[in-house]
Amino acid sequence: MHIFITGATGYIGSVCAEKAIAEGHTVHGLSRTEAGDAKLKALGAVPIRGDLSSFDTLEQESAKADAVLHCAFIHDFVSRKMSYDEVLRADREAVNALAKGLEGSGKSLVVSSGSGGRVPDPNGGEVDETAPIDEDFPFKARMASEQYAMGKAKDGIRVSLVRVAPFVYGRGGSVFMPWLIAKAHAAGQSLYIGDGSPHTTTLHVDDAATLYLAIAKHATGGIFNGSGSTTVTAKEVAEAVGTLLNVPVRSVTKEEAVKDENLGPILTLFLGMECRSSNKKAREELGWKPTGIDLPTDVAQGSYKESAAMLSQKA
């Protein structure tokens, strides 16, 4: 296939590009910089200069592709450079451009979202893709963007959506893990909230990439949870970071965590919520099977050792 990937220089998108090329597909990847161009060329992909506001480019590239993986998402709301509403507006406008290039083709558009913010099972079990929205979740507006993207199916597009786990990890990267590790290193301690019992959904980045590709090739459309494991607790995450950095691990209250520079409101939110997203649908409909090393082991003993060593050198 000819696959166009937004976010192709990013964490998940670059692994999608790598694995797609290994399977023999042609990959065009969106790139904002010369460094991004070089990264894609090294993978064997064709860099396409632009960003999520380059609407003509997005439309033209999607029109040429057999499948589009929309992996890009602007995380500037974390640093408050953009409001969350502005981030979601940019995402919807990019989806518009990508969908316009695919109209009437029946080709695959795979869009990204998150699996957090769903009402947990009252009995502590896993929840599937139909779980209702937690109305208290501060980022619930992204669920409206999910519906907006899925609505593009009416235009003759095979739209699918991946609800990515809160903790995607592996290869020493991710959004949250390096952040947690750096803050724990700076504070000299690794924290968890209360008894640390909430479970989180985790997914190795290699498994995330194989899921995106499986959906692009085989799914007829629909929503899929990107879930590798649902048994890791917030305390186990903190303990893995503590082992990696050889720093003490301790509990704090939610109020302390929100104010603490080691966590802050966003990490407190994701470490404090129960999130157990079932991967049954992806396994049964796509034959997808996550095989990556588990998060606690990878953090404590695996791919994050180099980043921990670099933090120690800087200190």
N, C-alpha and C positions, 0 to 999 in steps of 0.2 A: 504493500500500500504506500501511498504518498500521504504522510501525516504532517499536519501543521500543529505546532505546540506553542501556546503562550506560556510565559514563565519558564521557557526552555533553559534559561541559564540559572534558574533557581534550584531549590533543594529537591523537590519531587520532580519537577519538570526535566531537569538534567538527567536524572536516572531513567525517566520515561524515554528520553531521547536515546540514551545509551543502549537500553534494552531493545528498543524498536529497531535501531540500526543493527544490533546483533542478530535480530530475527530476519534481516534482509530488507527492511522497509526503508524508504527514502524519507528523511526528516528535514523539514524547514522549521527553524525555531526563531521566535521573536527575541531580539537582542537590542538593548538600549545603548551599549557602549562598545568600544574597540576590545576591551577585555572580554566582554560577553561574546563578541564575534570569535575571538581566539579560542575561547572555551568550547564553543559549538563546533568549530572547525576541527579541533583536536578530537572530538567525539565522532567526527565524520558527518556532521549535520551541516546544513546550509543556513548561515545566519541571515535573518531578515531584519533590517534595522527599523526600529519603531518601538512604540509602547502602547498601552491600552487606549490612548487617545488618538492613535494613528488609524482612524476608522477606514480610510480608503485601503490602506495596506492590509488590515484585518480582513476586510471583505474580499479583496483580491486573492489573498493567500488561502482563505477558506474555500473560495470557489474552485481553486486548483486542486484542493486536497480530497482524498478519499475519506479522511476522518480528521476531526479537529479535537485536540485535548486542550481545554482551557484550564491550565494549572496556575495561571497568574492570579495573585490577589495582593492588593496594596495593604501593607501592614503599618502604614504611617500613623494610623489612629493610636497605635501603642505609644509612639513618641509625641502624639498630639500635633503632628504636622498637618494632619487632615482629620476632620470629624468622621465618625463612623458613617454618618449619612452620606458624606461626600465620597467615601470609599465605595459604598454600595451603589451610589449613582454612577460612578466611573465603571464599576463592574457591569451594571445593566447596560450601559452604553456600549461597552465592548461586546457583550453578548448580542446586542442588536446588530452590530457590524458583522460579527462572525456568522450569525444566523442569516443575514441578508445574502451572504455569499453562498449559502447552502440551500436556499429556498427551493423547494420542489424536487430536491435531489434524492431524498430518502437516505442521505449519507449521515454518518454518526457525528454528533456533537456531544462531547463529554465535558460537563461543567462541574466545578468543585464547590463544596460547601463543607460545613463542619457537623460532627455528630453530637456535640455538646448541646445543652439547652433543651433536652427532652425530659418529660416527666418520667422518673425512674419507676421500675416495677416495685409495687408495694411489698412484694415478698422477697425482694433482693435479687431477682433473676435478671436475665438479659431482656432488652426490648428490641423490637424489630423496626423496620422503616416506617411503620404506621403510628409509632408512639406520638402522643400529642405534645405540643410545645409547652414548655414551662414558662408561664406568663411572667414570672419574676426574673427570667434570664435577661441580663442587660443587653445582650447582643441578638435578641430574638428577631430583630429587623431583617437579619440575613435569611430567615425562613421565607419572608415575602419575596426576596430575590430568587430563592429556590423556585417558588411558584411561577415567577415571571419567566425564568429560563425554561422550565418545563412546558410553559405555555407555547413555546416556539414550535412544539410538535405539530401544531395546527397548520404550520406553514410547509409541511412536507419534509420535516427533518426528524431524524431518529435521535431524539434528545434523551440523554441519560445524565444522572447526577451522582457524584461520589460524595458521601458524607464522611470526610476524612476524620480520623481519630484525633482527639485533643493532643495526644502525644505521639507524633510521628518521630521516629528516631533512627539511628544507625549512621554509619560512615562518619561518626564524629560530629554530626550536624543536627538540624531541626530548628524550629522557631524557639521552643521553650527550653529544651535541655541545655544548650550552651548558656542561655540566660540564667537559668537556675544555678548552673555550675559556677559561672563567673560571680554571681552575687554571693553564693555560699563561700567561695574562696575569699572574696573581699571582706566578708563578715567573720570568717574563721569559724563558721558553724553552719550546719544544714538543718533547716526547720521544717516541721510539719504542723498541721493544725489539729488541736484537740487530741483525740486518740489515733488520728491518721487512718481511720478505717474506710473512708470513701474509696470506692474502686474507680479506676479510670480506664478508658479504652486506649489501647496502644497499638501501633502498627509500624513494623519495620519499613524503611523507605523503599527497599527493594520489592517488598510485597505490595506496597502502594503502587509502584510502577507497573508491576505485572497485572494488578487489578485494572488500572486505567486501560491498558492495552487489551485485556480480555473483554472489557466492556465495549471498546471501540470495534473489536472484531466480531463479537458474538451477541451482544445484548440487543434486544429489539426496542429498548428504551426503558425508562423507569429509574427508580432511586435505589442505590445500593450503599449499605454501610461499609466503610473502609475500616474494618476491625480485624486486628490480629489476635489480641487477647483482651479479656475483660476482668482478669483476676488480680492485676497489680493494684496495690493500695498506695495512697499518698505517702504513708509512712515508709513503704518499701522504696519509693522513689527517693525520698530524703535519705534513707539509709544507704542506698547505692551511691548517691552523691557524697555522703560522708565517708564511705569506704574509698572512693576514688581520690578524694582530696585529703584523707586522713584527718578529718576535722570532727568534732563532736556533733551529735545529732540530738535535737531536743524539740519538745512540743511547746507551742505557743497558742494563745487563744486567737480566735478569729479577729478580734479587735486589735490585738497586738500585731498580727500578721499584716493587716491592711496598712498599718502605720509603719511597718518595718521595711527598711530599704532592701532587705534580703528577699522579700516577697512582693509587697505592694498589692494593690487591689486586683490587678488582672491575674497574677499567679495565685493569689488567695482564692479567687473565684474558681479557677480550673483545678486547683488542688483540693478544694473543699466540696465540689459537687460529685454526686454519685452518677457515673456515666458508664453503662454497660450495654454497648451496642452490638447486637448479634450479627454475625457474618453468615448466617445460615443461607440467606437468599443468594449471596454471591457464590457460595460454595455449591449450592444445588443447581442454580441456573447457568453458571458459567464454568463450573468445574475448577474454580480458583481455590488454591490452598496456600495459606500463609506458612512460610517455612523459616522466617528469620529468627535469629537468636533473641531471647526475651530481653525486655528493656533493663531490668535490674542487673542482669549479667553483663550486658553490653556497656552499660554506664560504669559499673564498678570495675570491670576487668577487660573491657573490649576497646571499641573504637574511640572512646573519649579520653583515653590515656594521653594522647598527644596534646589535645587541647588543655588538659590539666597541667601537663609539663610546661606548656607555653605560658600559662598563667603564673606558674612558680618562677619561671625565668624573668618575667616582667616585674614581679615583686622584688 
